[in-house]
Amino acid sequence: MHDSRYRWVIVAAGGLMGCVAIGAMFSLPVLLRSIARDTGWSMTGISAAMTLAFIAMAFGSMAWGSLSDRIGTRAVVMTGAVLLPTSVALASRAPSLLAFQLIFGVAVGGATAAVFAPMMACVTGWFDTHRSLAVSLVSAGMGMAPMTMSPLAAWLVSRHDWRTSMLILAALAAVVMIPMSLLVRRAPALEGAPEVPANGPAPMSVKDALRSPQFVVLLLTNFCCCATHSGPIFHTVSYAVTCGIPLIAAVSIYSVEGLAGMGGRIVFGFLSDRIGAKRMLVAGLLTQALGALGYYFVNTLDGFYAVATLFGFIYAGVMPLYSVLARENFPLRMIGTVIGGCAMAGSLGMATGPVAGGLIVDTFGSYGGLYIGSSAIGLGAFLIATTFRPFAKVRPETAVA
């Protein structure tokens, strides 16, 4: 359906499903202490489920993205909309730590991946104009999870045990995600359009795309980008506490970072549509590297707030740009595979930060090395991004104006 207004329905559906899916997965840190207290399972063992979820999300992104190219986004997203609440409900009944790790880590993480990459790919196909803004709005919806689903999980576990709380979250996910998945439609640009990217060469096979320098650069950049901010995101609250800031106040640093990220996604989306996704990506990555280093120099709450505002604004604004660059350079018929690959690299990068940061702190007894290392990786991401060269331009695909 070539209805330019319906494309915003796709954006809204993607943002809402992403918010609920990411929120369900990230409810684990909120429920962590309650689970440990009620079951006697170790905090480390329970937290391992989150690491498994990141890994499952990484490889699931590539698999689901590729599948969406073959059978369509709606079928994949509907599958995820059913699997995710089912997995969360099963995790709430887990009789052992191993069962919980496998169900929550592998199943919930894998089901979450069925939403992110396929919906990003779908949205890019619906938009020619305002593409960066549209992708950023979907990402912003997903970014709402810490400000909506996490407080809900905290409220639920203050009134119920963790099993009941998780079961309620599963029911909410089913009620929201399944109807939203029915709104997803095939991108009009795929209806009888030439199978070429917005800027790329034709013809191009999936094998050619995955071996292209453009794809490799996007993967490496996204991995280093996510490795840059994952450590600071995970460890900054603990670092603030060691600086003498009360825990409740330290947690608010994360909230400030998340709120700034909402603005960053929208601003980067607007600017990317005007001056180009690559320029915004390169500038954002350089600023992110400097922002990570900024944490090294602060030890007061005001200082943490200032750095968190800049850091959150930048890293959140940068993330949607990988999908935009992918759409501009690869055929739409394989965009799910390409974006899924980028998401895989990003998820693996996110998985490295908490572990690497912990090793640095345990080894040196200080958080300073974490932020210096994160900044160095961020500079690496910036340098890699500068090597990205778009394919030679050809006649663009027909898309919704």
Secondary structure, DSSP 8 states (H G I E B T S, - for coil): ---TTHHHHHHHHHHHHHHHHHHHHTTHHHHHHHHHHHH---HHHHHHHHHHHHHHHHHHHHHHHHHHHHH-HHHHHHHHHHHHHHHHHHHHT-SSHHHHIIIIIIIIHHHHHHHHHHHHHHHHHH-STTHHHHHHHHHHHHHTHHHHHHHHHHHHHTTS-HHHHHHHHHHHHHHHHHHHHTT----GGGSS--S--SS--SS--HHHHHHSHHHHHHHHHHHHHHHHHHHHHHHHHHHHHHTT--HHHHHHHHHHHHHHHHHHHHHHHHHHHHH-HHHHHHHHHHHHHHHHHHGGG--SHHHHHHHHHHHHHHHHHHTTHHHHHHHHHS-GGGHHHHHHHHHHHHHHHHHHHHHHHHHHHHHHSSSHHHHHHHHHHHHHHHHHHHT--------------
